Amino acid sequence: MKIVSSSENPLISKFATASVPHFMSCTYSSLRLSQGSSISKTPFIAISSTIRNTSTLAIDKDAQFRQSPPIVHKLLSLLQDFSTSVKSVQSIHAHIVVLGLRLDGFVATKLVKIYGNLGCFGTARNVFDQIPEPRTFLWNTMIDGYVRNERYKECIELYKLMKSNGIETDSSSCTFALKACASLMDFEVGKEVMRDAESNGLGSDQYFGSSAISFLVKFGCVDEARRLFDGLVRRDIVCWNSIIGGYVQVGRFDEAFDLFLKMCSLGIRPTPVTMVSLIQACEGTGWVELGRCILGYVNTIGMVGDVMISTALIDMYGKLGDTGSARLVFHHAPMKNLATWNAMISACIHNGLVDEAFNLLPGLISSGNRFDSATAASFLQGCAQISSLGKGKVLHGCVLRRGLESNVFVATAIVDLYIKCNALKQASIVFKLMKERNVVSWSAMLIGLAQNGHAEEALELFGQMQEEGVTANAVTLVSLVHACAHMGSLKKGRSIHAYLIRNNFESNEVVATALTNMYAKCGKIDSSEKLFHSGSVTGDVVLWNSMITSYGIHGHGLKAASIYNRMKDAGAKPNQATFVSLLSACSHSGLVEEGINLFHKMSEEHCIMPNEKHYACLVDLLSRAGRLEEADRVIKQMPFEPGNAVLEALLSGCMINKNIDLGIKTADKLLNLDNMNPGIYVVLSNIYAKGGKWKEMYYIRGIMKQRGLKKTPGYSLIEVENRLHTFFAGDNSHPSWARIGQALENLRMEIEACGYIADTSCVAQCG
């Protein structure tokens, strides 16, 4: 996240100089329970006492109690006193039935509310259903019970039943139903509820308006929410918090701060929720100085000890890379809940301080807080970051013991951990056992397979993902495009491209870059060109670099150079990767002078200092052209010690040009850096073979054998009738090997007839 300075920030000065109103201090008296109650502690005794103290009941109990409101009030009071005990409430309920009060609206409403609070929804619904003509208040109580206990579908069903029975909905009915719609992410039904409220004249109602604003904000409809907000006759702090939070949610931070300042000018005191939204706005923009202004204001209005604000500040500083300030807030926070600890742990891990995060664990446990799913996910991400499989397995065990493995975020973090540690088998097992999988879970597994050389399995998994109806995101699809490029599977690549077009991803420049690269690697440079020229090429240097690389792969160095000139004209600034691609393109095209000129332009025109990759490309360029002494001189004049990439480029040039002496010297330097790299031994043995030094060649091969070094064999992929075939060097295990061998022999005879002579200088001589 980029941190913006105060000089770049008009809002910082605007906020700092705004006149913040002086808020009157408030004192709160402590509430005490009444000491004068004469109600017995046992509900049965209390009810018996109530009945004894009442005038003798007539046979018509309903009529008697309609004339005796004090008894109803007494029973309601009893229900309230014993509302936390299911058995006590059931006992009182039984007496209510005996006394003939089960149809009393007030009593029924109280029972529905208490049973709902106790989670006894079946009983609550039975009480509700027994009332012949329940009034709006009773409907609302039942609907509210469903919402409070997250039974949102039942809430919506009851709301619709209420309407179909001709009961007029009020502010509470619509508010509860709208909350359920927001939780279910059901925009259509939510809009229907809003239309009901409008038709009932509730459009400007403060209570409903607050919920409607929150609902619209959740779906990103901030402008509509603002119109509703402006139309409210009265606005409480909840309304202000909802609309300010909405602006923050959609990234309209200026408007959020403007609205906050307007709220303060009206004398409305902000709450911790308000301040948390503003802190999140600072996080979203990278305005760390403005965050400090907010902290100063929080101190001024006496909210510095609020745990919500402390947690939000730690989170903000962590995401903006200021772990020092995050630590300061954390250590000075008078109260710390689990969210506060999790924020500090996450801040450490986000900034690569994994050990520091683990050092917080004893304090978290001693504070009495329990390790939850957010804690587990953060620590698992830390283990993945440092590829610590051992710690990760210990954490996985903790997750299983705590029963957190069913959490989709925790399970996804475990999958990602095993992938980052190259333990794909374990990752696959965890993934298959996941009860719930979201797009992030699928993406983690797909990317892991694609990046670890299991491209075909990644594509098969993508097929399963589509069958389960999960819509892939851009990150997932880019990894699949890379998988197709790795396999050289043009048909599958085109299939993914079609999926991208259908789902409107093609305009995404990251996707376009991956596709350009894929077509080039599959041999379709014309498709790469078409894709590159068809889009609106902007200043995104990555897409330009991709086209330069594509031309380089196909040996079109001059075209690569022309793209470089075009990108400069378009205002795109070349970066280090641009020149790596350009120098590589020149090397593969034999454009030595052009490559040397580009190397000098890096620092002279673009102030880009060459790194090892650039020097490796330059050495490769000179070596391929036979200019080995010049390449060796470049290495000696480098401003830093040459690494493997530079020396390997020179060693390869020595093999091509049969320069044994320089090859031996270069190989010696390489082996001092890494004496267990089989590639160095293979190239050195080939240099000896090309020079006819068979004794030395066998000696090098013997050293490889002694040290157990084997070069990873090369392989080729070919797609025939939508099936991939893999061929390793010297492999004759393919079922069609006899036919393949005959075809290769026929091809050899044809090219020899055209004058081809095989280079056997590196083939070991027998005898």
C-alpha positions in Angstrom: 0.0 0.0 0.0 1.4 3.4 -1.0 1.8 5.8 1.9 0.9 9.4 0.8 2.6 12.4 2.5 0.7 15.3 4.0 1.9 17.6 1.3 0.0 15.4 -1.3 -3.1 15.4 0.8 -5.6 18.3 0.7 -7.8 16.4 3.1 -5.3 16.2 5.9 -5.0 20.0 6.2 -8.8 20.2 5.7 -9.4 17.8 8.6 -6.7 19.2 10.8 -8.0 22.8 10.5 -11.7 22.0 10.7 -13.4 23.4 13.8 -14.5 20.4 15.8 -17.4 21.2 18.1 -17.0 21.1 21.8 -19.0 18.2 23.2 -20.6 18.4 26.6 -19.4 15.7 28.9 -22.0 13.2 29.9 -22.3 11.3 33.2 -24.1 8.1 33.5 -25.7 6.8 36.7 -25.4 3.1 37.4 -28.6 1.1 37.2 -29.6 -1.0 40.3 -32.0 -3.8 40.5 -35.1 -3.1 42.6 -34.7 -4.4 46.2 -38.4 -4.2 47.0 -39.6 -7.1 45.0 -41.6 -9.6 47.0 -41.7 -12.3 44.2 -40.5 -15.7 45.4 -37.5 -17.3 43.7 -39.4 -20.3 42.5 -41.9 -19.7 39.7 -44.4 -22.2 40.9 -44.5 -20.6 44.4 -44.7 -17.2 42.8 -47.6 -18.1 40.6 -49.5 -19.8 43.5 -49.0 -16.7 45.5 -50.3 -14.5 42.7 -53.4 -16.7 42.4 -54.1 -16.7 46.2 -53.8 -12.9 46.3 -56.4 -12.6 43.5 -60.1 -12.5 44.0 -61.9 -15.9 43.5 -62.0 -16.9 39.9 -65.3 -17.3 38.1 -66.0 -20.2 35.8 -65.5 -17.8 32.8 -61.8 -17.3 33.4 -61.2 -15.2 30.2 -63.9 -12.7 31.2 -62.5 -12.6 34.8 -58.9 -11.8 33.5 -60.0 -9.3 31.0 -61.5 -7.5 34.0 -58.3 -8.0 36.0 -55.3 -6.4 34.2 -53.1 -6.4 37.4 -53.0 -10.2 37.1 -51.8 -10.0 33.5 -49.2 -7.5 34.5 -48.0 -9.8 37.4 -47.6 -12.7 35.0 -45.7 -10.6 32.5 -43.4 -9.5 35.4 -42.9 -13.2 36.4 -42.0 -14.1 32.8 -39.5 -11.4 32.7 -38.0 -12.4 36.1 -37.5 -16.0 35.0 -36.8 -15.3 31.3 -33.4 -17.0 31.3 -34.6 -20.4 32.4 -36.4 -22.6 29.9 -37.9 -24.8 32.6 -39.2 -21.8 34.6 -40.8 -20.2 31.5 -42.4 -23.5 30.6 -43.8 -23.8 34.2 -45.2 -20.3 34.0 -46.6 -21.0 30.5 -48.4 -24.1 31.8 -50.1 -21.9 34.5 -51.0 -19.3 31.9 -52.8 -22.1 29.9 -54.6 -23.3 33.0 -55.7 -19.8 33.8 -57.1 -19.4 30.3 -54.7 -16.6 29.3 -53.0 -18.3 26.3 -55.0 -16.2 23.8 -54.1 -12.9 25.6 -52.2 -10.7 23.1 -49.8 -9.2 25.6 -49.0 -12.6 27.3 -48.6 -14.3 23.9 -46.2 -11.6 22.7 -44.1 -11.9 25.8 -44.0 -15.7 25.5 -43.0 -15.5 21.8 -40.2 -13.0 22.7 -38.8 -15.0 25.6 -39.0 -18.4 23.8 -37.3 -16.7 20.8 -34.5 -15.4 23.1 -34.0 -18.9 24.5 -33.8 -20.4 21.0 -37.1 -22.4 21.4 -38.4 -21.4 18.0 -40.8 -24.4 17.7 -42.6 -23.4 20.9 -42.5 -19.7 20.0 -44.1 -20.4 16.7 -46.8 -22.7 18.3 -47.7 -19.8 20.7 -47.9 -17.5 17.7 -50.0 -19.8 15.6 -52.5 -20.3 18.4 -53.5 -16.7 18.3 -56.5 -16.4 15.9 -55.9 -12.9 14.7 -52.4 -11.8 15.8 -51.8 -8.1 15.8 -48.9 -6.3 14.0 -46.9 -6.2 17.3 -47.0 -10.0 17.7 -46.1 -10.5 14.0 -43.1 -8.2 14.5 -42.0 -10.0 17.7 -41.9 -13.3 15.9 -40.1 -11.8 12.9 -37.6 -10.1 15.2 -36.9 -13.4 16.9 -36.0 -15.0 13.6 -33.6 -12.1 12.7 -31.9 -12.1 16.1 -31.2 -15.8 15.8 -30.1 -15.5 12.2 -33.0 -17.5 10.8 -33.3 -15.1 8.0 -35.3 -17.3 5.5 -38.0 -18.0 8.1 -38.1 -14.2 8.8 -38.8 -13.5 5.1 -41.4 -16.2 4.8 -43.2 -14.9 7.8 -43.0 -11.3 6.5 -44.6 -12.5 3.2 -47.3 -14.4 5.1 -48.0 -11.3 7.1 -48.6 -9.3 3.9 -50.7 -12.1 2.3 -52.9 -12.1 5.4 -53.6 -8.4 4.8 -51.8 -7.2 7.9 -50.4 -3.8 7.4 -46.6 -3.7 7.8 -45.0 -1.0 9.9 -41.6 0.5 10.4 -40.5 -2.5 12.6 -41.8 -5.2 10.2 -40.0 -3.6 7.2 -36.8 -3.0 9.2 -36.5 -6.6 10.5 -37.3 -8.0 7.0 -34.7 -5.7 5.4 -32.1 -6.8 7.9 -32.8 -10.4 6.9 -32.5 -9.6 3.2 -29.2 -7.9 3.8 -27.9 -10.9 5.6 -29.1 -13.2 2.8 -27.7 -10.8 0.2 -31.1 -10.9 -1.4 -31.3 -7.6 -3.2 -34.6 -8.2 -5.1 -36.6 -9.1 -2.0 -35.0 -6.2 -0.1 -36.1 -3.8 -2.8 -39.6 -5.2 -2.6 -39.6 -4.5 1.2 -38.4 -1.0 0.5 -41.3 -0.5 -1.9 -43.7 -1.8 0.7 -42.3 0.8 3.2 -42.6 3.6 0.7 -46.2 2.7 -0.1 -47.0 2.7 3.7 -45.5 6.2 4.0 -42.3 5.1 5.8 -39.9 6.6 3.3 -38.8 9.3 5.7 -39.1 7.2 8.9 -35.8 7.5 10.8 -35.9 3.9 12.2 -36.6 2.3 8.8 -34.4 4.8 7.0 -31.4 3.8 8.9 -31.8 0.1 8.0 -32.6 1.0 4.4 -29.4 3.0 4.1 -27.3 0.1 5.6 -29.0 -2.3 3.1 -28.3 -0.2 0.1 -24.7 0.5 1.2 -24.1 -3.3 1.6 -24.9 -3.7 -2.1 -22.7 -0.6 -3.1 -25.7 1.6 -4.0 -24.3 4.6 -2.2 -25.9 7.3 -4.3 -29.3 5.8 -3.7 -28.5 5.5 0.0 -27.5 9.2 0.0 -30.7 10.3 -1.6 -32.6 8.4 1.1 -30.4 9.9 3.8 -31.0 13.4 2.5 -34.8 12.8 2.5 -35.0 11.8 6.2 -36.7 14.4 8.4 -34.6 13.3 11.4 -31.2 11.5 11.3 -29.7 9.8 14.3 -26.1 8.8 14.6 -26.8 5.3 13.2 -27.9 7.0 9.9 -24.8 9.1 9.7 -22.6 6.1 10.5 -24.3 4.0 7.8 -23.8 6.6 5.0 -20.2 7.5 6.1 -19.4 3.7 6.2 -21.0 3.3 2.8 -18.7 5.9 1.2 -15.7 4.2 2.8 -16.8 0.8 1.5 -16.9 1.9 -2.1 -13.7 3.9 -1.9 -15.2 7.4 -1.9 -13.1 8.6 0.9 -13.3 12.4 0.3 -17.1 12.3 0.5 -16.9 10.2 3.7 -14.7 12.9 5.4 -16.8 15.7 4.1 -19.9 14.2 5.5 -18.1 13.6 8.8 -17.2 17.3 9.0 -20.8 18.2 8.2 -22.0 15.9 11.0 -19.6 17.6 13.5 -20.7 21.1 12.4 -24.3 20.1 13.3 -23.2 19.2 16.8 -23.7 15.4 16.4 -21.2 13.5 18.5 -19.4 10.7 16.7 -19.4 7.2 18.1 -16.6 4.6 18.0 -18.3 3.2 14.9 -17.9 6.6 13.1 -14.2 6.7 14.0 -13.6 3.2 12.9 -15.0 4.1 9.4 -12.7 7.1 9.2 -9.7 5.0 10.2 -10.6 2.5 7.5 -10.7 5.3 5.0 -7.1 6.3 6.0 -6.1 2.6 5.5 -7.8 2.6 2.1 -6.0 5.7 0.8 -2.6 5.1 2.4 -2.9 8.5 4.2 -1.0 7.6 7.4 -0.7 11.2 8.4 -4.5 11.6 8.3 -4.7 8.5 10.4 -2.6 10.2 13.0 -4.9 13.3 12.8 -7.8 10.9 13.5 -5.9 9.5 16.5 -5.4 13.0 17.9 -9.1 13.8 17.5 -10.0 10.5 19.2 -7.8 11.6 22.2 -9.6 15.0 22.2 -13.1 13.5 22.5 -12.1 10.9 25.1 -12.4 7.7 23.0 -8.7 6.7 23.1 -9.4 3.7 25.3 -12.2 2.2 23.1 -11.2 -1.3 22.1 -12.9 -1.0 18.6 -10.9 2.1 17.8 -7.6 0.6 19.1 -8.2 -2.5 17.0 -8.9 -0.4 13.9 -5.8 1.7 14.4 -3.6 -1.3 14.8 -5.1 -2.8 11.6 -4.6 0.5 9.7 -0.9 0.9 10.8 -0.2 -2.7 10.0 -1.6 -2.5 6.5 0.2 0.7 5.8 3.5 -0.9 6.9 4.0 1.2 10.1 4.4 -1.7 12.6 6.1 0.7 15.1 2.9 2.7 15.5 0.8 -0.5 15.5 2.9 -1.8 18.4 2.6 1.6 20.3 -1.2 1.5 20.0 -1.3 -2.1 21.0 0.9 -1.8 24.1 -1.0 1.3 25.3 -4.5 0.0 24.7 -6.1 -0.2 28.2 -8.4 -3.0 26.9 -7.6 -5.8 24.5 -10.1 -8.3 23.2 -9.4 -11.1 20.8 -9.9 -8.8 17.8 -7.2 -6.5 19.1 -4.7 -9.4 19.5 -5.7 -10.7 16.0 -5.1 -7.3 14.5 -1.6 -7.1 16.0 -0.7 -10.6 14.9 -2.0 -9.8 11.4 0.0 -6.6 11.3 3.2 -8.5 12.1 2.6 -11.2 9.5 1.5 -8.6 6.8 4.9 -7.0 7.2 6.9 -10.2 7.2 7.5 -10.3 11.0 6.4 -13.9 11.5 8.6 -14.6 14.5 7.3 -11.5 16.3 3.7 -12.7 15.5 4.4 -16.1 17.1 6.0 -14.3 20.2 2.5 -12.7 20.8 0.9 -16.1 21.2 1.8 -16.7 24.9 0.4 -13.2 25.8 -2.8 -14.0 23.9 -3.4 -17.2 25.8 -2.5 -15.7 29.2 -5.0 -12.9 28.6 -7.8 -15.5 28.7 -8.7 -15.1 25.0 -9.3 -18.2 22.9 -7.5 -19.0 19.7 -10.2 -18.5 17.0 -10.5 -18.9 13.2 -9.0 -15.5 12.5 -6.0 -16.2 14.7 -5.5 -19.6 13.0 -5.7 -18.1 9.5 -3.2 -15.4 10.3 -0.6 -17.8 11.8 -1.1 -20.2 8.9 -0.5 -17.4 6.4 2.7 -16.6 8.4 3.9 -20.2 8.1 3.1 -20.1 4.3 5.1 -16.9 4.0 8.3 -18.4 5.4 7.5 -21.9 4.0 7.7 -23.4 7.5 6.1 -26.8 7.0 6.9 -28.0 10.5 5.2 -25.0 12.3 2.3 -25.3 9.8 1.7 -28.9 10.7 1.6 -28.1 14.4 -0.9 -25.3 13.7 -3.0 -27.7 11.5 -3.1 -30.0 14.6 -4.3 -27.1 16.8 -7.0 -26.3 14.2 -8.3 -29.9 14.3 -8.3 -30.0 18.1 -10.2 -26.7 18.3 -12.7 -27.8 15.6 -11.9 -24.9 13.3 -11.2 -26.9 10.2 -14.8 -26.4 8.9 -14.1 -22.6 8.6 -13.6 -21.9 4.9 -10.9 -19.3 5.5 -8.9 -21.5 7.9 -9.2 -24.5 5.5 -8.1 -22.3 2.6 -5.1 -21.0 4.6 -4.1 -24.6 5.3 -4.3 -25.5 1.6 -2.2 -22.4 0.7 0.3 -23.3 3.4 0.9 -26.8 2.0 1.1 -25.5 -1.6 3.7 -22.8 -0.6 5.7 -25.6 1.1 5.4 -27.7 -2.1 3.4 -30.4 -0.2 0.7 -30.7 -3.0 -0.5 -34.1 -1.8 -1.5 -32.8 1.6 -3.0 -29.7 0.1 -5.1 -31.8 -2.2 -6.3 -34.0 0.7 -7.3 -30.9 2.8 -9.0 -29.4 -0.2 -11.1 -32.5 -0.9 -12.2 -32.7 2.7 -13.4 -29.1 2.8 -17.2 -29.0 3.4 -17.5 -25.5 2.0 -15.3 -24.1 -0.8 -15.4 -20.6 -2.1 -13.7 -19.0 -5.1 -10.6 -18.3 -2.9 -10.3 -22.0 -2.0 -10.6 -23.1 -5.6 -8.1 -20.4 -6.7 -5.5 -21.4 -4.1 -5.6 -25.0 -5.3 -5.7 -24.2 -9.0 -2.8 -21.7 -8.7 -0.8 -24.1 -6.6 -1.1 -26.9 -9.2 -0.4 -24.5 -12.1 2.7 -23.0 -10.5 4.1 -26.3 -9.4 4.1 -27.9 -12.9 0.8 -29.7 -12.6 -0.9 -27.7 -15.4 -3.0 -30.6 -16.7 -4.4 -31.3 -13.2 -5.1 -27.6 -12.7 -7.2 -27.6 -15.9 -9.1 -30.7 -14.8 -9.8 -29.0 -11.4 -11.1 -25.9 -13.3 -13.6 -28.2 -15.0 -14.8 -29.5 -11.6 -15.1 -25.9 -10.4 -17.3 -25.0 -13.3 -19.5 -28.1 -12.7 -20.1 -26.9 -9.1 -21.2 -23.5 -10.4 -18.3 -21.5 -8.9 -17.4 -18.4 -10.9 -13.7 -18.0 -11.3 -12.0 -14.6 -10.7 -9.3 -12.9 -12.7 -6.4 -14.3 -10.5 -7.6 -17.9 -11.0 -8.1 -17.5 -14.8 -4.6 -15.9 -15.2 -3.1 -19.0 -13.5 -5.0 -21.2 -15.9 -3.8 -19.3 -18.9 -0.2 -19.7 -17.6 -0.9 -23.4 -17.2 -1.9 -23.6 -20.9 1.2 -21.7 -21.9 3.4 -24.1 -19.9 1.8 -27.1 -21.6 1.7 -25.5 -25.0 -2.0 -26.4 -25.1 -3.4 -24.1 -27.7 -6.8 -25.7 -27.7 -7.3 -25.5 -24.0 -5.9 -22.0 -24.0 -8.5 -20.9 -26.6 -11.2 -22.5 -24.4 -10.1 -20.5 -21.4 -9.9 -17.4 -23.6 -13.6 -18.0 -24.7 -14.5 -18.3 -21.0 -12.8 -15.0 -20.3 -14.7 -13.2 -23.1 -18.1 -14.7 -21.9 -17.4 -13.4 -18.4 -16.1 -9.9 -19.4 -12.5 -10.5 -18.2 -10.8 -9.8 -21.5 -10.5 -6.0 -20.9 -8.5 -6.7 -17.7 -4.9 -5.9 -18.6 -3.4 -8.6 -16.4 -5.6 -11.2 -18.2 -4.7 -9.7 -21.6 -1.0 -9.9 -20.7 -1.3 -13.6 -19.8 -3.2 -14.4 -23.0 -0.6 -12.5 -25.1 2.1 -14.6 -23.5 0.2 -17.9 -23.8 -0.4 -17.5 -27.6 3.3 -16.7 -28.1 4.4 -19.8 -26.2 1.9 -21.9 -28.2 3.5 -20.7 -31.4 0.6 -18.3 -32.4 2.5 -15.0 -32.5 -0.2 -13.6 -34.9 -2.8 -14.2 -32.2 -0.6 -12.4 -29.7 -0.3 -9.4 -32.1 -4.1 -9.4 -32.7 -4.8 -9.4 -29.0 -2.3 -6.7 -28.3 -3.4 -4.4 -31.1 -7.2 -4.9 -30.5 -7.2 -3.6 -27.0 -6.8 0.0 -25.8 -3.1 -0.2 -24.9 -2.5 2.1 -21.9 0.5 3.0 -19.8 0.5 -0.5 -18.2 4.1 -1.5 -18.8 3.4 -5.2 -18.1 1.4 -5.6 -21.3 4.0 -3.9 -23.4 6.7 -6.1 -21.9 4.6 -9.2 -22.7 4.5 -8.3 -26.4 8.2 -7.6 -26.4 8.8 -11.0 -24.8 6.5 -12.7 -27.3 8.5 -11.3 -30.3 11.7 -12.3 -28.5 10.6 -16.0 -28.2 10.0 -16.1 -31.9 13.3 -14.4 -32.8 11.7 -11.1 -34.0 14.2 -8.8 -32.4 13.5 -5.8 -34.6 9.7 -6.0 -33.9 10.5 -6.2 -30.2 12.6 -3.0 -30.6 9.7 -1.3 -32.5 7.3 -2.1 -29.6 9.8 -0.4 -27.2 9.8 2.7 -29.4 6.0 2.7 -29.5 5.6 2.3 -25.7 7.8 5.4 -25.2 5.7 7.4 -27.6 2.5 6.2 -25.8 3.9 7.6 -22.5 4.6 4.2 -20.9 7.8 4.1 -18.9 10.1 1.1 -19.5 11.2 -0.7 -16.4 13.9 -3.3 -15.6 11.8 -6.1 -17.0 11.4 -4.3 -20.3 15.1 -4.3 -20.9 15.5 -7.9 -19.8 12.9 -8.8 -22.5 14.6 -6.5 -25.1 18.1 -7.8 -24.5 16.9 -11.4 -24.6 15.0 -10.7 -27.9 18.2 -9.2 -29.4 20.2 -12.1 -28.2 17.9 -14.7 -29.9 17.8 -12.6 -33.1 21.6 -12.0 -33.4 21.1 -8.2 -33.1 24.3 -7.6 -31.2 24.8 -3.8 -31.8 21.1 -3.1 -31.2 21.4 -5.0 -27.9 24.5 -3.1 -26.8 22.8 0.2 -27.6 19.7 -0.7 -25.6 21.9 -1.8 -22.7 23.5 1.7 -22.6 20.1 3.5 -23.0 18.9 1.9 -19.8 21.0 4.1 -17.6 21.6 7.1 -20.0 17.9 7.7 -21.0 15.9 5.9 -18.3 18.1 6.1 -15.2 17.7 2.3 -14.7 20.9 0.7 -13.3 21.5 -2.7 -14.9 21.2 -5.7 -12.5 22.5 -9.2 -12.8 19.7 -10.3 -15.2 20.6 -7.5 -17.6 24.3 -8.4 -17.5 23.5 -12.0 -18.1 21.5 -11.1 -21.2 24.4 -8.9 -22.5 26.9 -11.6 -21.9 24.6 -14.2 -23.6 24.2 -11.7 -26.5 28.0 -11.4 -27.0 28.8 -15.0 -26.3 26.3 -16.3 -28.9 27.9 -14.0 -31.5 31.4 -15.4 -30.7 32.6 -12.3 -28.9 33.8 -14.2 -25.8 36.7 -11.9 -24.9 34.3 -9.0 -24.9 31.8 -10.9 -22.8 34.5 -11.8 -20.3 35.6 -8.1 -20.2 32.0 -7.1 -19.4 31.9 -9.5 -16.5 35.2 -8.2 -15.1 33.9 -4.6 -15.3 30.6 -5.3 -13.5 30.0 -3.1 -10.4 29.2 -6.3 -8.4 30.5 -9.8 -8.2 29.0 -12.0 -11.0 26.4 -14.6 -9.9 25.3 -17.9 -11.5 23.2 -16.4 -14.3 26.1 -14.3 -15.7 28.7 -17.0 -15.5 26.3 -19.7 -16.9 25.7 -17.4 -19.9 29.4 -17.2 -20.5 29.9 -21.0 -20.0 27.2 -21.7 -22.6 28.9 -19.4 -25.0 32.2 -21.3 -24.4 30.5 -24.5 -25.3 28.9 -23.1 -28.5 32.3 -21.6 -29.6 34.5 -24.5 -28.3 36.6 -22.3 -26.1 37.9 -24.8 -23.7 40.3 -22.6 -21.6 37.8 -19.9 -20.9 35.1 -22.6 -20.3 37.2 -24.3 -17.7 37.9 -21.0 -15.9 34.3 -20.1 -15.9 33.2 -23.5 -14.8 35.7 -23.3 -11.9 34.1 -20.0 -10.7 30.6 -21.5 -11.0 31.5 -24.6 -9.0 32.9 -22.4 -6.2 29.5 -20.8 -6.0 27.5 -24.0 -6.3 29.3 -27.4 -6.7 26.0 -29.4 -6.6 24.5 -28.0 -9.7 24.4 -30.8 -12.3 23.9 -28.4 -15.2 27.4 -27.0 -14.7 29.0 -30.4 -14.9 27.0 -31.3 -18.0 28.0 -28.2 -19.9 31.7 -28.6 -18.9 31.7 -32.2 -20.1 30.2 -31.1 -23.4 32.9 -28.5 -23.7 35.5 -31.2 -23.3 33.7 -33.5 -25.8 33.5 -30.7 -28.4 37.3 -30.2 -28.0 37.9 -34.0 -28.3 39.1 -34.3 -24.7 37.3 -37.5 -23.9 39.4 -38.4 -20.9 38.4 -35.2 -19.2 34.8 -35.6 -20.2 34.6 -39.1 -18.6 36.3 -37.7 -15.5 33.6 -35.0 -15.1 30.8 -37.5 -15.7 32.5 -39.7 -13.0 32.4 -36.9 -10.5 28.7 -36.4 -11.2 28.1 -40.1 -10.6 30.1 -40.1 -7.3 28.1 -37.1 -6.0 24.8 -38.5 -7.1 24.1 -35.6 -9.5 21.5 -36.0 -12.3 20.3 -33.4 -14.6 16.5 -33.1 -14.8 15.7 -34.6 -18.2 14.2 -32.3 -20.8 10.8 -33.2 -22.2 8.4 -32.1 -24.9 4.6 -31.8 -24.9 2.3 -32.2 -27.8 -1.5 -32.0 -27.9 -3.2 -34.4 -30.3 -7.0 -34.7 -30.4 -7.4 -32.8 -27.1 -5.0 -35.1 -25.3 -1.5 -34.1 -24.1 1.4 -36.4 -24.8 4.7 -36.0 -22.9 8.1 -37.2 -24.2 11.3 -37.3 -22.1 14.7 -37.6 -23.7 15.5 -41.3 -24.3 11.9 -42.3 -23.4 10.4 -45.2 -25.4 7.5 -46.0 -23.1 4.8 -44.4 -25.2 2.3 -47.0 -26.5 2.8 -45.7 -30.1 6.6 -45.7 -29.8 7.2 -48.0 -32.8 5.2 -45.7 -35.2 6.8 -42.6 -33.7 10.3 -44.1 -34.1 9.6 -45.0 -37.8 8.3 -41.4 -38.4 11.4 -39.9 -36.9 13.7 -42.2 -39.0 11.8 -41.1 -42.2 12.2 -37.5 -41.2 16.0 -38.0 -40.6 16.4 -39.5 -44.0 14.5 -36.6 -45.7 16.6 -33.9 -44.0 19.9 -35.7 -44.7 18.9 -35.8 -48.3 18.6 -32.0 -48.2 22.2 -31.8 -46.9 21.7 -31.9 -43.1 24.7 -33.2 -41.1 24.2 -34.1 -37.5 26.6 -32.5 -34.9 27.9 -35.4 -32.9 30.8 -33.6 -31.3 29.1 -33.9 -27.8 28.4 -37.6 -28.2 30.7 -39.9 -26.1 33.0 -42.0 -28.1 33.3 -45.7 -27.4 36.6 -47.7 -27.5 
